[in-house]
Amino acid sequence: MHDPDVRPFGNLWTERPEDQWDSGFVQYFWAQRATWKPDAWDLPFAVYLDGNPVGVQQLRGLSFRIVRDIGTGSWLSRELQGKGIGTEMRAAVLSFAFSYLGAELAHSGAYLTQQGWIGVSRKLGYRENGHRRDRVADAASDAILFRLTRENWFAQNRPVVEVEGLAPCLPLLGLTPDDIPAAPRTA
């Protein structure tokens, strides 16, 4: 997923011993389901290429109904990085968030070693919004923070993302159909 000399994530989940990797991966997603609340949720989308799982693109909503701000996070198989797939998968969830959930803001961040992720954010119209320093293992790691407004998202021509069956799921996201403003559809 990444160069062994780079630590692109705040937690070291990719460094688990091989015999613990599969169970740790599954437990992470089970924990997200177990702690899901309409006011605090993580919504992971599996990314498939030619029928094979190759990554995850996630949305996070904290008090989303009120603040209308979503966070994004992702990972993608190393051999597919640099081919535009990361941009497509983030664009898909941003389209979902802005068009179908009524998001007003999206935020993301990346460590300075993550030039691909930084490039995806800039390509999709995010603007730099500050810096943060985290502890990753036993070292400090600086991150660039990014912010994308609804207005900037819709100012560019975007592909249409089709979503079916969302209405029954809205209460799980703390929303009702009346909470979602009409969004311009672009192609």
N, C-alpha and C positions, 0 to 999 in steps of 0.2 A: 504494500500500500504506500510506503514511503521509504526514502533512503534511510538505512539504519542509523546514520549519524545525525539525522534530523528528528526532532521531537515536535511534530506539528500540532499535537493535542495537549490540552491542559492536564488531562489525566493520561496515564501511560497504558491505556488498554491495549494498544498494539504490541506492547512488550511482554504480555503475559506468556508464561511457558506454554508450549504447544499443547500439552495435555490439559491445560485449563482454558485455552482460548475459546473453544466452542461453547462450553458451559457458561463462561463469563459473558460472551456475546449474547446468548439467549437470556441470561439473567438480567442484563441491562435493559433489554426491551420488555421483559416481564415486569421489571420494577417500574418502568414508565407507565405500563397499563395499570399496575396496582395502585399507583399514587395519583392517577389521573383525576382531576377535578375540573368542573366547568370554568373555574377561575385560575387554573394553573395546569397547563397541558403541554405535552410534547407529542407532536404528530409526525412520526417517521414514515416516509414513503420509500418503498423499495425501488431501486433502479435496475431494470433488466435490459440486457442487450442480447438479441437473438435467443431469447428464452432463458438466459443465464443471469443470475443476480451478480451485479457488478458494483453496487454502491447503495448508499442511503442519502436521501436529502430530507432534512427535518425542518419543521416549523415549531417554534415555541411561543406559546401565548400565556402571558401572566397578566391577570386582570384585563384580558383582551377586550371584553365588551365595553369597558370604560376607556382604556388608554389607546386601543386600536393600533398597537405596536407589536410586531412579530419579530422574532429572531430567527436566524437560519443557521444551520450547521450541516456539514456533509462529510462524506468520504467517498472516494472512488478508487477502484482498482488501479494500481500503479501503471500497468501497461496501457490503460485508456486515458491517462492524464495527458493534457496538452492537445487533445483532439476535438475540443469544443463540447464534449459531453457534459462536463461540469457546468458550463455556461447554460446549456439546454436544461439540465435538471434544476438549476436554481431558478431560471426564468419560468419554468413550469410551476414551481411552488409559489413564486411571487405573483404570477398571474392568478393562481387560485386564491391567494390571500387578498390581493387588491380587488379582483373582479367578483369573487364569490363570498368572501368573508367581510368585505368592507374595511380592510386594513387602511390606515392612514400613513403609517410609517413601517419601515423594515430596517432592522439593524443587523450588522454582521461585524466580524473582526477576524484578524488573521495575524499570526506571528510573522515577524519580518522574514523568516525563512520560508514562508509560504507564498512565494511570488505568484504562483498559479492562482491561488485563491484571491489574492489581492487584485490580480488582473481580471478575474471574473467579476468582482465587485465593481471595479471601474468600468468595465465593458457594459454592465447592466445599468449604469447610471448612478450608482451610489456615489456619495460625496464623503470625503474624509471628515471625520467628526471627533478627532482626538486620538489619544494614545492611552495605553494601559500597560502596566508591568505586572506579570504574574510569576509565581514560582512554578517551574516545571521540573520535577525531580528535585535535584539539589542545585538548581541554577535559576537565575532571573531570566525572563524572556519578555521582550518588548513586543507589543501588538499595536497594530493600527486599527482604529475603529471606524466603521462606515455607517452611513445613514442614507436611506432612500425614501423620499416622500411619494405619496400617491400621485401628486401632481407631476413629479418628474417621471414616474413610471409611465403614466398615460401620455406624456408629452412625446414619447417615441412610438413608432409603429411596432406593435408586439404581435407575436403569433397568438391565435385564439386557442385557448385550452378549454376543452369540453369536460364538464363534470356532470355526472348523473347520480341521483339518489342522495343528494346532500341534505335535503329538507329534514328527514328524520334524525340526522346526525347533529343538527344545529344545537339542540339543547346540551349535548356533550361538550360543545365549545362555548357554552354560556350565551348562546345567541338564539334569536327568533328570526323568522323571515323579515319582520318589520325593522330589525336592526341593521339590515344590509341595504346600503344605498345602491341605486342603479349605477352601473359602471359602463363607461364607454367600451365597446368591443372594437378591437383593432384586428387587422389581418396583415 
